[in-house]
Amino acid sequence: MNTSPKRTPLYAAHVKAGARMVEFGGWHMPVQYTGIIEEHRRVRASVGLFDVSHMGEFEIEGPEALAALQTLTTNDVAALEVGQVQYSLLCYPEGGIVDDLTVYRLGVEHFMITVNASNIEKDWAWVTTHGASARWRNISAETGLIAVQGPRAEDVVAGLADHDVRAIGYYHFARGKIAGVTTLVSRTGYTGEDGFELYLPWNDTERVWTALLGAGKSVDAAPIGLGARDTLRLEMRYALYGNDIDATTNPLEAGLGWVVKPAKGDFLGKAAIERVRADGPRRRLVGIEMADRSIARHGYAVLVNGRRVGEVTSGSYGPSVDKSIAMAYLETELAAVGTAVDVEIRSHARSARVVKTPFHPPHVKK
């Protein structure tokens, strides 16, 4: 069995550009090109290109497609019109999170879901087992995905499009050609900035990547690695599966109750989630700001008066806010904004406080 990391269609382009490559979710991926802080600031100020072809895509269609997705996911898929996108969750019957995902309504009986790269095999087994009444197709291996993010993203993509991408609303999509390649253009992203995610044929991905970099030269466009992708999403308080949410996490404690729609009918995990809603979550995911430059990393203990009251899930320096920031689960009674806490870093208690999130205001085009 071959267990070596897979390569996206842009692997050669990353190596040629001098990217530092790492293994991530079973894939060879660029962690940085020129430096995480510089790349982060480029996205906030202008535009950056991300290779996210490692993500998974499943198509589902047929007369039972909607019913299957309603059973599988927490959000109300019936509320989607053709051309709309929805953020949602797959949950276990016990209420834990299988994965977070986006749902695309491609047609009346035709949908696509995008799942996390590290969960493709697990998610495929889950959806085809619990949504077997519909027709499923795993198109991950034939689908490339490029994210173009930043305040100048619209200018870059519009210059290569054969249709009006400026008219695409937030969490909507349209089909057309980008640099001559048939593409699903989705106004979504993981940075808090305006931008697009471009789904296109695997073998055409490098062609479009090269065209985007060329079209973006005048606005300082550049490739961006996973390091900056992580700091950008952290500033927005966007959850990362495996860090901030997982099988042990209930959506309500993770602050994801807004994508749980019990009124739509029954779905996997509903009863368990609603029990937590009735009793109140015992812990909550909160934002933490360090008092100094110390970095609170995943797994570090959070203390109050020397007592462990929670754990850091994600943490880093936030270049846009110029502070060390983190997310952590805390006991609900201590989760209020302003609560003083300590983070245990290498056996030393470092001062911090619970703050309102997102740390950085979103600049998406609604």
N, C-alpha and C positions, 0 to 999 in steps of 0.2 A: 504493500500500500504506500503510495506517494504522499508523504506528510510535509513536503517542502512548501514554503509559502507560494501562493499563486501570484500572478502578475496581471495588472490591469493593462488595457491597450495602450496606456501612456507610459509604461515602465521605461522604455528606451528614451522617451523624451525627458523624463525626470533625471535619468542618469546623465544624459547629455547636458542638461542644464546645471549639473553639479549638485543635485539634491542629496541630502543625507538620508539614506533609505533605512527603514526599520521594518520589523515584522509587526503587523497590527491586524488582529482578527483573522489571522491565517493568510494575510496578503503582504507583499512587499509594497510599502507605501512611503512617500516622502514626508519626513517629519519637519524639515525646513530646507530652505534654499540659501537665503542671505542672513537669516536670523529671525527668531520668533517675534521679537518686539517690533522690528522693522516691518515684517510681513503683516502683523496685526494692524499696525497704524496705517499701512497702505490700504487695507480694506476699509477702514473707517474713513479715510480721507479721499479715496479715489475708487479703485476697483481691483479685485483679486480673483484669480481662477483656481478652483479646487478640483482635483481629480477625486470623484466619489463613485467611480465605476465599480468599486468593491461592494457597494450596497446591493441588496437583493430585490428583485421585482417579480411578482406573481400576477398573472392575469386570471380573472375569474369571469365566466360568462354563462348564459343560459337562463331559463325562466326561474331557476332556484338560486341564482347568484345573490340577489338582494337579501333573500331570507337567510342564506348561509352567512353572509357578512353581518347581518343583524344579530345572529346568534354568536358569532365569533368575537365581535368588537363591542366596545363599550359605548361609542358615540352612535348617533342616529344616522345611519347611512341613507335612510329614506329621505332625509332633509336635503341631500345633495342633488343638485341639478347637473345635467351633462355639462362638462366643462369646469366643474368645481372640484376642489381638493379639501380633504378633511384630516385633521390630526386625530389619532385614536389610539387605543390600546387593545392588545390581546391579553386576556387574563385567565388564570387557572380557576377552577371551581372554588378554591380556597381564598381567592381574591388577590393573590400575588400576580405580578406582571410577567407574562411570557415575553412581550416585546412592546415597544412603542413603534408606531408606523404612520404612514400617510395613505389615505384612500383616495383614488382618482375615479370619478365616474366618467368612463369613456363613451358610454352609450346607455340606453335604457336598461339593457340586461348585460352590460359589459363594464367591468371594473379592473383596476390595477391597484395593487398595494405595494408599497416600498418598505422593506424591512432592513434591520441592521445587519451588516456584513457578517458579524460573528454569530448571528442567529439564523442564518439562511436554512441550514439543514434542519434545525430544531423547529423553526416556524413552518417549514414546508410539511414536515410530518404532522404538526399540530393542525394546520388548516385543512389538509386533505383528509385527516381523520375525522375532525369535528364539523367539516363543511363538505362532506363527501357527496351531497346531493347536487352540487354544482360542478361545472367543468373547470378544472384548474390547469394552468400551464406555467411552469417555472421558466421565465425568460431572462433570468439573471445572467447566464453565460453569453447571451447574445445582445445584451443591452449595456451601452456605455452611458456614463452620467458625469456631466460637467456642471459645477456650480459657478456662476458668475455673480459676485457679490460686491456691493459698495455703491456709493452715491452716483458713480458714473457707469454702473452696470448697464443701465438702459441704453445709454449712448453706444456702448460697444456692441451689444447684441442687435440693436435696431439697425446698425450700419451693415449688418450681414444678413438680415432677414428679408424674406419676400412677402411679409405680412406685417401688420402694425402691432408690434409687441408692446408698444407704449399703452395700448388700449387694454391689455390684460390686467385684470384686477388682482389684488392680493388674494392668495389661495384660490386662484383660477388658473386655467391653462388653455393653450390653443395649439393646434398643429400647423406646421408649415415647414419651410426650408430655412436652414441657417447655413450659410456658405455652400449652398447647393445640396445640403443633406437633409432629408426628411427628419424632422425633430418634433418631439413634444416639448413645448416651451412652458414651463411651470413657474409662476411667480411665487416662489417659496424659497426657503433657505434656513441656515442654521447659525446666522451671524448677528441678526438684529438689524442688518442693513437691507436696503432695497436690493433686488436682484432676481436672478432666475436660476432654475435648475433645468438642464437640457438633457432629455432622454433621447438617445440616438443609437443607430446600429453600432455594435462593438467595433467592427472593422473600419468605420468612418470616424471614430472618435479622435484619432490623432490629427486627421485633416481639419476638423472643426477647431480643435485645440490650437493648432498652429494659426488658423485664420483669426481666431479671437485675440491671440497675442499680437498678431500683426495689426488688427483693427484697433487695438487698445494702446498702441505705442504712444499716441498723442496725449493720452490721459494717464500714462505711467502704469498701465496694467502689467501684472506680473503673476507668475504661479505662486501659490501659497500652500504651505505644508500643514500637516496634521497638528503641529504644535500651536500655530496661530488659530487654527480652527477650534482648538480646545479653549484657548483663552478668550476668543470671541464669544463662544457659546456660554462660557462661564459667566462673563459679564452680563449676559442676558438672562441668566438663571435657567437656561435650557438644560433639561435632564440628559444625562448620558447613561445609556443602558450598561449595566455592569458596575457602574460607580454609584449613581444616584438612585437608580431604580433597578429592581431585579425580582426574582421569584419570591423574595421575602417581603416585598414592598406592597402595601395597599395604596391604590391611587389617591385616596383621600389624604393620607399622611404625606404623600409626595406633592400635594398641592395640585393634583390633576383631576380633581372632582369636576372641573368644568367640561371634561370630555367623557363623563359618565352620565348617561341619560336613562335613568330607570323608567321613565314614563313610556319609553318606546316599546317595552315588553321584555320578555325574558332574554338573558344572554349569559354566557359563561362568566361566573364570578359575581353575578348580581347579588345573590342572597348574602354572600360573605361581605361584600362591599357595603351593602345596606345595613348589616349588623354593626359595622364599624361606624357608619354614619349615625345610627341611633345611639350608640354608646359614646361616640366621640373618639377620635384617634388618640392613642396613648403617646404618640410622638409626632413631630412635624418637621418637614424639611425647611430649613431657614437659611438666610444669608448671614454670613459672619464677616466682619471687617477686623483685621488684626490691628493692634495699636502700634506695631512697628513693622519692619520689613520681613519678619519671619513668615515662612510659607507653611500654611496648614495643609498637609497632604492627606490623601485618601487613607482612612484607617486610623488617623490620630484621634486620641481620646479628647473629648470636651468635658471640662470640669467646672463645677461650682462649689466653692469652699472645699476644694480637694476631693469632692465626690464626682465620680464619673456619671454624667447625665446625658451623654450622647457621643456621636462619632462623626468625624469629618468624612464626607463622601467625595468631594472634589475641592481642590484649592490651587491657587497660583497667584502670581503677580498679575494685576489687571492693568495693562498698559494705557488704556483709555481713561481710567479713573486714578491711575498712579497710586494704587494701594494694593496691599496683599489681601485677597478676598477668598472666600470659601463658601461652600454649602455644607450643612451638617444636619443630621437628625438629632433633635433635642426632645426631652420630655415636654409634653404639651404645656405644662404649667410654667415652663421656662422659655417658651418660644416667642414671647412678646418682643417687639422691636424695642431696643434700648437695654435689654438684659445684659449685664456684664458676665462674661464667662472667661475661662482660661482654656487654651489649647496646649496639650502636653506635647512638646517638641523636643525629642532627644532628652527626656527625663526632666525638662524644665517647663514650668508653667508660663505660657506667654499670654498676655492680656489681649482680650478681644471683646467685641460686643455684637449683639444681634442687630442687623440693620434691615431696612426696607429694600426689597429687590423688585425689578432688576437693578443691578448696580449701575448699568449704563442705559439711558433711555433708548428704546427702539426707534429706528429711522426708516421703517418699512413704508412702502407706498400703499396706503389703504385703498 
